[in-house]
Amino acid sequence: MPEGHGEPNKKYMAELKALCMKCRDANNKPTMQVMKDPKVTKNEKGRYSAKGQCSQCGGNMFKFMSEADAKTLM
């Protein structure tokens, strides 16, 4: 057995999925895609949201989220 059999597990950010308005299915409806580099913000009304880019097409993505989900991504 090799020494240190395996690298230490890297902490991966939870995958955040959101609707991409550019990626469409056969019925011309937006599809759920994974968001790259989500930036979580809180607006003046206290709602949390994430902005990022689609991992498939590179288009802009936006998603409102709960406070608990936002805290895990911050």
Distance bins in CASP14 RR format, pairs under 12 A and 6 or more apart:
PFRMAT RR
TARGET T0000
AUTHOR 0000-0000-0000
RMODE 2
METHOD distances of the structure
MODEL  1
11 72 0 0 0 0 0 1 0 0 0 0 0
12 34 0 0 0 0 0 1 0 0 0 0 0
12 73 0 0 0 0 0 1 0 0 0 0 0
13 34 0 0 0 0 0 1 0 0 0 0 0
13 35 0 0 0 0 0 1 0 0 0 0 0
13 36 0 0 0 0 0 1 0 0 0 0 0
13 37 0 0 0 0 1 0 0 0 0 0 0
13 38 1 0 0 1 0 0 0 0 0 0 0
13 39 0 0 0 0 0 1 0 0 0 0 0
13 40 0 0 0 0 0 1 0 0 0 0 0
13 50 0 0 0 0 0 1 0 0 0 0 0
13 69 0 0 0 0 0 1 0 0 0 0 0
13 72 0 0 0 0 1 0 0 0 0 0 0
13 73 1 0 0 1 0 0 0 0 0 0 0
13 74 0 0 0 0 0 1 0 0 0 0 0
14 34 0 0 0 0 0 1 0 0 0 0 0
14 35 0 0 0 0 0 1 0 0 0 0 0
14 38 0 0 0 0 1 0 0 0 0 0 0
14 40 0 0 0 0 0 1 0 0 0 0 0
14 50 0 0 0 0 0 1 0 0 0 0 0
14 65 0 0 0 0 0 1 0 0 0 0 0
14 68 0 0 0 0 0 1 0 0 0 0 0
14 69 0 0 0 0 1 0 0 0 0 0 0
14 70 0 0 0 0 0 1 0 0 0 0 0
14 71 0 0 0 0 0 1 0 0 0 0 0
14 72 1 0 0 1 0 0 0 0 0 0 0
14 73 1 0 0 1 0 0 0 0 0 0 0
14 74 0 0 0 0 0 1 0 0 0 0 0
15 32 0 0 0 0 0 1 0 0 0 0 0
15 33 0 0 0 0 0 1 0 0 0 0 0
15 34 1 0 1 0 0 0 0 0 0 0 0
15 35 0 0 0 0 1 0 0 0 0 0 0
15 36 0 0 0 0 0 1 0 0 0 0 0
15 38 0 0 0 0 1 0 0 0 0 0 0
15 50 0 0 0 0 0 1 0 0 0 0 0
15 55 0 0 0 0 1 0 0 0 0 0 0
15 69 0 0 0 0 0 1 0 0 0 0 0
15 72 0 0 0 0 0 1 0 0 0 0 0
15 73 0 0 0 0 0 1 0 0 0 0 0
16 32 0 0 0 0 0 1 0 0 0 0 0
16 33 0 0 0 0 1 0 0 0 0 0 0
16 34 1 0 0 1 0 0 0 0 0 0 0
16 35 1 0 1 0 0 0 0 0 0 0 0
16 36 0 0 0 0 1 0 0 0 0 0 0
16 37 0 0 0 0 1 0 0 0 0 0 0
16 38 1 0 1 0 0 0 0 0 0 0 0
16 39 0 0 0 0 0 1 0 0 0 0 0
16 40 0 0 0 0 1 0 0 0 0 0 0
16 48 0 0 0 0 0 1 0 0 0 0 0
16 49 0 0 0 0 0 1 0 0 0 0 0
16 50 1 0 0 1 0 0 0 0 0 0 0
16 51 0 0 0 0 0 1 0 0 0 0 0
16 52 0 0 0 0 1 0 0 0 0 0 0
16 53 0 0 0 0 0 1 0 0 0 0 0
16 54 0 0 0 0 0 1 0 0 0 0 0
16 55 0 0 0 0 0 1 0 0 0 0 0
16 61 0 0 0 0 1 0 0 0 0 0 0
16 62 0 0 0 0 0 1 0 0 0 0 0
16 63 1 0 0 1 0 0 0 0 0 0 0
16 64 0 0 0 0 0 1 0 0 0 0 0
16 65 0 0 0 0 1 0 0 0 0 0 0
16 69 0 0 0 0 1 0 0 0 0 0 0
16 70 0 0 0 0 0 1 0 0 0 0 0
16 72 0 0 0 0 1 0 0 0 0 0 0
16 73 1 0 0 1 0 0 0 0 0 0 0
17 23 0 0 0 0 0 1 0 0 0 0 0
17 30 0 0 0 0 0 1 0 0 0 0 0
17 31 0 0 0 0 1 0 0 0 0 0 0
17 32 1 0 1 0 0 0 0 0 0 0 0
17 33 1 0 0 1 0 0 0 0 0 0 0
17 34 1 0 1 0 0 0 0 0 0 0 0
17 35 1 0 0 1 0 0 0 0 0 0 0
17 36 0 0 0 0 0 1 0 0 0 0 0
17 38 0 0 0 0 0 1 0 0 0 0 0
17 50 0 0 0 0 0 1 0 0 0 0 0
17 52 0 0 0 0 0 1 0 0 0 0 0
17 54 0 0 0 0 0 1 0 0 0 0 0
17 55 0 0 0 0 1 0 0 0 0 0 0
17 56 0 0 0 0 0 1 0 0 0 0 0
17 61 0 0 0 0 1 0 0 0 0 0 0
17 63 0 0 0 0 1 0 0 0 0 0 0
17 65 0 0 0 0 0 1 0 0 0 0 0
17 69 0 0 0 0 0 1 0 0 0 0 0
18 30 0 0 0 0 1 0 0 0 0 0 0
18 31 0 0 0 0 0 1 0 0 0 0 0
18 32 1 0 0 1 0 0 0 0 0 0 0
18 33 1 0 0 1 0 0 0 0 0 0 0
18 34 0 0 0 0 1 0 0 0 0 0 0
18 35 1 0 1 0 0 0 0 0 0 0 0
18 36 0 0 0 0 0 1 0 0 0 0 0
18 38 0 0 0 0 1 0 0 0 0 0 0
18 49 0 0 0 0 0 1 0 0 0 0 0
18 50 1 0 0 1 0 0 0 0 0 0 0
18 51 0 0 0 0 1 0 0 0 0 0 0
18 52 0 0 0 0 1 0 0 0 0 0 0
18 53 0 0 0 0 0 1 0 0 0 0 0
18 54 0 0 0 0 1 0 0 0 0 0 0
18 55 0 0 0 0 0 1 0 0 0 0 0
18 56 0 0 0 0 0 1 0 0 0 0 0
18 59 0 0 0 0 0 1 0 0 0 0 0
18 60 0 0 0 0 0 1 0 0 0 0 0
18 61 1 0 1 0 0 0 0 0 0 0 0
18 62 1 0 0 1 0 0 0 0 0 0 0
18 63 1 1 0 0 0 0 0 0 0 0 0
18 64 0 0 0 0 1 0 0 0 0 0 0
18 65 0 0 0 0 1 0 0 0 0 0 0
18 69 0 0 0 0 0 1 0 0 0 0 0
19 25 0 0 0 0 0 1 0 0 0 0 0
19 29 0 0 0 0 1 0 0 0 0 0 0
19 30 1 0 1 0 0 0 0 0 0 0 0
19 31 1 0 0 1 0 0 0 0 0 0 0
19 32 1 0 0 1 0 0 0 0 0 0 0
19 33 1 0 0 1 0 0 0 0 0 0 0
19 34 0 0 0 0 0 1 0 0 0 0 0
19 35 0 0 0 0 0 1 0 0 0 0 0
19 54 0 0 0 0 1 0 0 0 0 0 0
19 59 0 0 0 0 0 1 0 0 0 0 0
19 60 0 0 0 0 0 1 0 0 0 0 0
19 61 1 0 0 1 0 0 0 0 0 0 0
19 62 0 0 0 0 1 0 0 0 0 0 0
19 63 1 0 0 1 0 0 0 0 0 0 0
19 64 0 0 0 0 0 1 0 0 0 0 0
20 29 0 0 0 0 0 1 0 0 0 0 0
20 30 1 0 1 0 0 0 0 0 0 0 0
20 31 1 0 0 1 0 0 0 0 0 0 0
20 32 1 0 0 1 0 0 0 0 0 0 0
20 33 1 0 1 0 0 0 0 0 0 0 0
20 34 0 0 0 0 1 0 0 0 0 0 0
20 35 0 0 0 0 1 0 0 0 0 0 0
20 36 0 0 0 0 0 1 0 0 0 0 0
20 52 0 0 0 0 0 1 0 0 0 0 0
20 53 0 0 0 0 1 0 0 0 0 0 0
20 54 1 0 1 0 0 0 0 0 0 0 0
20 55 0 0 0 0 1 0 0 0 0 0 0
20 56 1 0 0 1 0 0 0 0 0 0 0
20 57 1 0 0 1 0 0 0 0 0 0 0
20 58 0 0 0 0 1 0 0 0 0 0 0
20 59 1 0 0 1 0 0 0 0 0 0 0
20 60 0 0 0 0 1 0 0 0 0 0 0
20 61 1 0 1 0 0 0 0 0 0 0 0
20 62 0 0 0 0 0 1 0 0 0 0 0
20 63 0 0 0 0 0 1 0 0 0 0 0
21 28 0 0 0 0 0 1 0 0 0 0 0
21 29 0 0 0 0 0 1 0 0 0 0 0
21 30 1 0 1 0 0 0 0 0 0 0 0
21 31 0 0 0 0 1 0 0 0 0 0 0
21 32 0 0 0 0 0 1 0 0 0 0 0
21 33 0 0 0 0 0 1 0 0 0 0 0
21 54 0 0 0 0 1 0 0 0 0 0 0
21 57 0 0 0 0 1 0 0 0 0 0 0
21 58 0 0 0 0 0 1 0 0 0 0 0
21 59 0 0 0 0 1 0 0 0 0 0 0
21 60 0 0 0 0 1 0 0 0 0 0 0
21 61 0 0 0 0 1 0 0 0 0 0 0
21 62 0 0 0 0 1 0 0 0 0 0 0
21 63 0 0 0 0 0 1 0 0 0 0 0
22 28 0 0 0 0 0 1 0 0 0 0 0
22 30 0 0 0 0 1 0 0 0 0 0 0
22 31 0 0 0 0 1 0 0 0 0 0 0
22 33 0 0 0 0 1 0 0 0 0 0 0
22 53 0 0 0 0 0 1 0 0 0 0 0
22 54 1 0 0 1 0 0 0 0 0 0 0
22 55 0 0 0 0 0 1 0 0 0 0 0
22 56 0 0 0 0 1 0 0 0 0 0 0
22 57 1 0 1 0 0 0 0 0 0 0 0
22 58 1 0 0 1 0 0 0 0 0 0 0
22 59 1 0 1 0 0 0 0 0 0 0 0
22 60 0 0 0 0 1 0 0 0 0 0 0
22 61 0 0 0 0 1 0 0 0 0 0 0
23 29 0 0 0 0 1 0 0 0 0 0 0
23 30 1 0 0 1 0 0 0 0 0 0 0
23 31 1 0 1 0 0 0 0 0 0 0 0
23 32 0 0 0 0 1 0 0 0 0 0 0
23 33 1 0 1 0 0 0 0 0 0 0 0
23 34 0 0 0 0 0 1 0 0 0 0 0
23 35 0 0 0 0 0 1 0 0 0 0 0
23 53 0 0 0 0 0 1 0 0 0 0 0
23 54 1 0 0 1 0 0 0 0 0 0 0
23 55 0 0 0 0 1 0 0 0 0 0 0
23 56 1 0 1 0 0 0 0 0 0 0 0
23 57 1 0 1 0 0 0 0 0 0 0 0
23 58 0 0 0 0 1 0 0 0 0 0 0
23 59 0 0 0 0 1 0 0 0 0 0 0
23 61 0 0 0 0 1 0 0 0 0 0 0
24 30 1 0 0 1 0 0 0 0 0 0 0
24 31 1 0 0 1 0 0 0 0 0 0 0
24 32 0 0 0 0 0 1 0 0 0 0 0
24 33 0 0 0 0 0 1 0 0 0 0 0
24 54 0 0 0 0 0 1 0 0 0 0 0
24 56 0 0 0 0 0 1 0 0 0 0 0
24 57 0 0 0 0 0 1 0 0 0 0 0
25 31 1 0 1 0 0 0 0 0 0 0 0
25 32 0 0 0 0 1 0 0 0 0 0 0
25 33 0 0 0 0 0 1 0 0 0 0 0
30 54 0 0 0 0 0 1 0 0 0 0 0
30 56 0 0 0 0 0 1 0 0 0 0 0
30 57 0 0 0 0 0 1 0 0 0 0 0
30 59 0 0 0 0 0 1 0 0 0 0 0
30 61 0 0 0 0 0 1 0 0 0 0 0
30 62 0 0 0 0 0 1 0 0 0 0 0
30 63 0 0 0 0 0 1 0 0 0 0 0
31 54 0 0 0 0 1 0 0 0 0 0 0
31 55 0 0 0 0 0 1 0 0 0 0 0
31 56 0 0 0 0 1 0 0 0 0 0 0
31 57 0 0 0 0 0 1 0 0 0 0 0
31 61 0 0 0 0 0 1 0 0 0 0 0
32 54 0 0 0 0 0 1 0 0 0 0 0
32 55 0 0 0 0 0 1 0 0 0 0 0
32 56 0 0 0 0 0 1 0 0 0 0 0
32 61 0 0 0 0 0 1 0 0 0 0 0
32 63 0 0 0 0 0 1 0 0 0 0 0
33 52 0 0 0 0 0 1 0 0 0 0 0
33 53 0 0 0 0 1 0 0 0 0 0 0
33 54 1 0 1 0 0 0 0 0 0 0 0
33 55 1 0 0 1 0 0 0 0 0 0 0
33 56 1 0 1 0 0 0 0 0 0 0 0
33 57 1 0 0 1 0 0 0 0 0 0 0
33 58 0 0 0 0 1 0 0 0 0 0 0
33 59 0 0 0 0 1 0 0 0 0 0 0
33 60 0 0 0 0 0 1 0 0 0 0 0
33 61 1 0 0 1 0 0 0 0 0 0 0
33 63 0 0 0 0 0 1 0 0 0 0 0
34 50 0 0 0 0 0 1 0 0 0 0 0
34 52 0 0 0 0 0 1 0 0 0 0 0
34 53 0 0 0 0 0 1 0 0 0 0 0
34 54 1 0 0 1 0 0 0 0 0 0 0
34 55 1 0 1 0 0 0 0 0 0 0 0
34 56 0 0 0 0 1 0 0 0 0 0 0
34 57 0 0 0 0 0 1 0 0 0 0 0
34 58 0 0 0 0 0 1 0 0 0 0 0
34 61 0 0 0 0 1 0 0 0 0 0 0
34 63 0 0 0 0 0 1 0 0 0 0 0
35 49 0 0 0 0 0 1 0 0 0 0 0
35 50 1 0 0 1 0 0 0 0 0 0 0
35 51 0 0 0 0 1 0 0 0 0 0 0
35 52 1 0 1 0 0 0 0 0 0 0 0
35 53 1 0 0 1 0 0 0 0 0 0 0
35 54 1 0 0 1 0 0 0 0 0 0 0
35 55 1 0 0 1 0 0 0 0 0 0 0
35 56 0 0 0 0 0 1 0 0 0 0 0
35 57 0 0 0 0 0 1 0 0 0 0 0
35 58 0 0 0 0 0 1 0 0 0 0 0
35 59 0 0 0 0 0 1 0 0 0 0 0
35 60 0 0 0 0 1 0 0 0 0 0 0
35 61 1 0 1 0 0 0 0 0 0 0 0
35 62 0 0 0 0 1 0 0 0 0 0 0
35 63 1 0 0 1 0 0 0 0 0 0 0
35 65 0 0 0 0 0 1 0 0 0 0 0
35 73 0 0 0 0 1 0 0 0 0 0 0
36 50 0 0 0 0 0 1 0 0 0 0 0
36 51 0 0 0 0 0 1 0 0 0 0 0
36 52 1 0 0 1 0 0 0 0 0 0 0
36 53 1 0 1 0 0 0 0 0 0 0 0
36 54 1 0 0 1 0 0 0 0 0 0 0
36 55 1 0 1 0 0 0 0 0 0 0 0
36 56 0 0 0 0 1 0 0 0 0 0 0
36 57 0 0 0 0 0 1 0 0 0 0 0
36 58 1 0 0 1 0 0 0 0 0 0 0
36 59 0 0 0 0 1 0 0 0 0 0 0
36 60 0 0 0 0 0 1 0 0 0 0 0
36 61 0 0 0 0 1 0 0 0 0 0 0
37 50 0 0 0 0 1 0 0 0 0 0 0
37 51 0 0 0 0 1 0 0 0 0 0 0
37 52 1 0 1 0 0 0 0 0 0 0 0
37 53 1 0 0 1 0 0 0 0 0 0 0
37 54 0 0 0 0 0 1 0 0 0 0 0
37 55 0 0 0 0 1 0 0 0 0 0 0
37 58 0 0 0 0 0 1 0 0 0 0 0
37 59 0 0 0 0 0 1 0 0 0 0 0
37 60 0 0 0 0 0 1 0 0 0 0 0
37 61 0 0 0 0 0 1 0 0 0 0 0
37 73 0 0 0 0 0 1 0 0 0 0 0
38 48 0 0 0 0 0 1 0 0 0 0 0
38 49 0 0 0 0 1 0 0 0 0 0 0
38 50 1 0 1 0 0 0 0 0 0 0 0
38 51 1 0 0 1 0 0 0 0 0 0 0
38 52 1 0 1 0 0 0 0 0 0 0 0
38 53 0 0 0 0 1 0 0 0 0 0 0
38 54 0 0 0 0 0 1 0 0 0 0 0
38 55 0 0 0 0 0 1 0 0 0 0 0
38 60 0 0 0 0 0 1 0 0 0 0 0
38 61 0 0 0 0 1 0 0 0 0 0 0
38 62 0 0 0 0 1 0 0 0 0 0 0
38 63 0 0 0 0 1 0 0 0 0 0 0
38 65 0 0 0 0 1 0 0 0 0 0 0
38 69 0 0 0 0 0 1 0 0 0 0 0
38 70 0 0 0 0 1 0 0 0 0 0 0
38 72 0 0 0 0 0 1 0 0 0 0 0
38 73 1 0 1 0 0 0 0 0 0 0 0
38 74 0 0 0 0 1 0 0 0 0 0 0
39 48 0 0 0 0 0 1 0 0 0 0 0
39 49 0 0 0 0 1 0 0 0 0 0 0
39 50 1 0 0 1 0 0 0 0 0 0 0
39 51 1 0 1 0 0 0 0 0 0 0 0
39 52 1 0 0 1 0 0 0 0 0 0 0
39 53 0 0 0 0 0 1 0 0 0 0 0
39 60 0 0 0 0 0 1 0 0 0 0 0
39 61 0 0 0 0 0 1 0 0 0 0 0
39 62 0 0 0 0 0 1 0 0 0 0 0
39 63 0 0 0 0 0 1 0 0 0 0 0
39 65 0 0 0 0 0 1 0 0 0 0 0
39 70 0 0 0 0 0 1 0 0 0 0 0
39 73 0 0 0 0 1 0 0 0 0 0 0
39 74 0 0 0 0 1 0 0 0 0 0 0
40 47 0 0 0 0 0 1 0 0 0 0 0
40 48 1 0 0 1 0 0 0 0 0 0 0
40 49 1 0 0 1 0 0 0 0 0 0 0
40 50 1 0 1 0 0 0 0 0 0 0 0
40 51 0 0 0 0 1 0 0 0 0 0 0
40 52 0 0 0 0 1 0 0 0 0 0 0
40 62 0 0 0 0 0 1 0 0 0 0 0
40 63 0 0 0 0 1 0 0 0 0 0 0
40 64 0 0 0 0 0 1 0 0 0 0 0
40 65 1 0 0 1 0 0 0 0 0 0 0
40 66 0 0 0 0 0 1 0 0 0 0 0
40 67 0 0 0 0 0 1 0 0 0 0 0
40 68 0 0 0 0 0 1 0 0 0 0 0
40 69 0 0 0 0 1 0 0 0 0 0 0
40 70 1 0 1 0 0 0 0 0 0 0 0
40 71 0 0 0 0 1 0 0 0 0 0 0
40 72 0 0 0 0 1 0 0 0 0 0 0
40 73 1 0 1 0 0 0 0 0 0 0 0
40 74 1 0 1 0 0 0 0 0 0 0 0
41 47 0 0 0 0 1 0 0 0 0 0 0
41 48 1 0 0 1 0 0 0 0 0 0 0
41 49 1 0 1 0 0 0 0 0 0 0 0
41 50 1 0 0 1 0 0 0 0 0 0 0
41 51 1 0 0 1 0 0 0 0 0 0 0
41 52 0 0 0 0 0 1 0 0 0 0 0
41 62 0 0 0 0 0 1 0 0 0 0 0
41 63 0 0 0 0 0 1 0 0 0 0 0
41 64 0 0 0 0 0 1 0 0 0 0 0
41 65 0 0 0 0 0 1 0 0 0 0 0
41 70 0 0 0 0 1 0 0 0 0 0 0
41 73 0 0 0 0 0 1 0 0 0 0 0
41 74 0 0 0 0 1 0 0 0 0 0 0
42 48 1 0 1 0 0 0 0 0 0 0 0
42 49 1 0 0 1 0 0 0 0 0 0 0
42 50 0 0 0 0 0 1 0 0 0 0 0
42 64 0 0 0 0 0 1 0 0 0 0 0
42 65 0 0 0 0 0 1 0 0 0 0 0
42 66 0 0 0 0 0 1 0 0 0 0 0
42 67 0 0 0 0 1 0 0 0 0 0 0
42 70 1 0 0 1 0 0 0 0 0 0 0
42 71 0 0 0 0 0 1 0 0 0 0 0
42 74 0 0 0 0 1 0 0 0 0 0 0
43 49 1 0 0 1 0 0 0 0 0 0 0
43 50 0 0 0 0 0 1 0 0 0 0 0
43 51 0 0 0 0 0 1 0 0 0 0 0
43 62 0 0 0 0 0 1 0 0 0 0 0
43 64 0 0 0 0 1 0 0 0 0 0 0
43 65 0 0 0 0 0 1 0 0 0 0 0
43 70 0 0 0 0 0 1 0 0 0 0 0
45 64 0 0 0 0 0 1 0 0 0 0 0
46 64 0 0 0 0 0 1 0 0 0 0 0
46 65 0 0 0 0 0 1 0 0 0 0 0
46 66 0 0 0 0 0 1 0 0 0 0 0
46 67 0 0 0 0 1 0 0 0 0 0 0
46 70 0 0 0 0 0 1 0 0 0 0 0
47 62 0 0 0 0 0 1 0 0 0 0 0
47 63 0 0 0 0 0 1 0 0 0 0 0
47 64 1 0 0 1 0 0 0 0 0 0 0
47 65 0 0 0 0 1 0 0 0 0 0 0
47 66 0 0 0 0 1 0 0 0 0 0 0
47 67 0 0 0 0 1 0 0 0 0 0 0
47 69 0 0 0 0 0 1 0 0 0 0 0
47 70 0 0 0 0 1 0 0 0 0 0 0
48 62 0 0 0 0 0 1 0 0 0 0 0
48 63 0 0 0 0 1 0 0 0 0 0 0
48 64 1 0 0 1 0 0 0 0 0 0 0
48 65 1 0 1 0 0 0 0 0 0 0 0
48 66 1 0 0 1 0 0 0 0 0 0 0
48 67 1 0 1 0 0 0 0 0 0 0 0
48 68 0 0 0 0 1 0 0 0 0 0 0
48 69 1 0 0 1 0 0 0 0 0 0 0
48 70 1 1 0 0 0 0 0 0 0 0 0
48 71 0 0 0 0 1 0 0 0 0 0 0
48 72 0 0 0 0 0 1 0 0 0 0 0
48 73 0 0 0 0 1 0 0 0 0 0 0
48 74 0 0 0 0 1 0 0 0 0 0 0
49 61 0 0 0 0 0 1 0 0 0 0 0
49 62 1 0 0 1 0 0 0 0 0 0 0
49 63 1 0 0 1 0 0 0 0 0 0 0
49 64 1 0 1 0 0 0 0 0 0 0 0
49 65 1 0 0 1 0 0 0 0 0 0 0
49 66 0 0 0 0 0 1 0 0 0 0 0
49 67 0 0 0 0 0 1 0 0 0 0 0
49 69 0 0 0 0 0 1 0 0 0 0 0
49 70 0 0 0 0 1 0 0 0 0 0 0
49 73 0 0 0 0 0 1 0 0 0 0 0
50 60 0 0 0 0 0 1 0 0 0 0 0
50 61 0 0 0 0 1 0 0 0 0 0 0
50 62 1 0 0 1 0 0 0 0 0 0 0
50 63 1 0 1 0 0 0 0 0 0 0 0
50 64 0 0 0 0 1 0 0 0 0 0 0
50 65 1 0 1 0 0 0 0 0 0 0 0
50 66 0 0 0 0 0 1 0 0 0 0 0
50 69 0 0 0 0 1 0 0 0 0 0 0
50 70 1 0 0 1 0 0 0 0 0 0 0
50 72 0 0 0 0 0 1 0 0 0 0 0
50 73 1 0 0 1 0 0 0 0 0 0 0
50 74 0 0 0 0 1 0 0 0 0 0 0
51 59 0 0 0 0 0 1 0 0 0 0 0
51 60 1 0 0 1 0 0 0 0 0 0 0
51 61 1 0 0 1 0 0 0 0 0 0 0
51 62 1 0 1 0 0 0 0 0 0 0 0
51 63 0 0 0 0 1 0 0 0 0 0 0
51 64 0 0 0 0 0 1 0 0 0 0 0
51 65 0 0 0 0 0 1 0 0 0 0 0
51 73 0 0 0 0 0 1 0 0 0 0 0
52 58 0 0 0 0 1 0 0 0 0 0 0
52 59 0 0 0 0 1 0 0 0 0 0 0
52 60 1 0 0 1 0 0 0 0 0 0 0
52 61 1 0 1 0 0 0 0 0 0 0 0
52 62 1 0 0 1 0 0 0 0 0 0 0
52 63 0 0 0 0 1 0 0 0 0 0 0
52 73 0 0 0 0 0 1 0 0 0 0 0
53 59 1 0 1 0 0 0 0 0 0 0 0
53 60 1 0 0 1 0 0 0 0 0 0 0
53 61 1 0 0 1 0 0 0 0 0 0 0
53 62 0 0 0 0 0 1 0 0 0 0 0
54 60 1 0 0 1 0 0 0 0 0 0 0
54 61 1 0 1 0 0 0 0 0 0 0 0
54 62 0 0 0 0 0 1 0 0 0 0 0
54 63 0 0 0 0 0 1 0 0 0 0 0
55 61 0 0 0 0 1 0 0 0 0 0 0
63 69 0 0 0 0 1 0 0 0 0 0 0
63 70 0 0 0 0 0 1 0 0 0 0 0
63 73 0 0 0 0 0 1 0 0 0 0 0
64 70 0 0 0 0 1 0 0 0 0 0 0
65 71 0 0 0 0 1 0 0 0 0 0 0
65 72 0 0 0 0 1 0 0 0 0 0 0
65 73 1 0 0 1 0 0 0 0 0 0 0
65 74 0 0 0 0 0 1 0 0 0 0 0
66 72 0 0 0 0 1 0 0 0 0 0 0
66 73 0 0 0 0 0 1 0 0 0 0 0
67 73 0 0 0 0 0 1 0 0 0 0 0
67 74 0 0 0 0 0 1 0 0 0 0 0
68 74 0 0 0 0 0 1 0 0 0 0 0
END
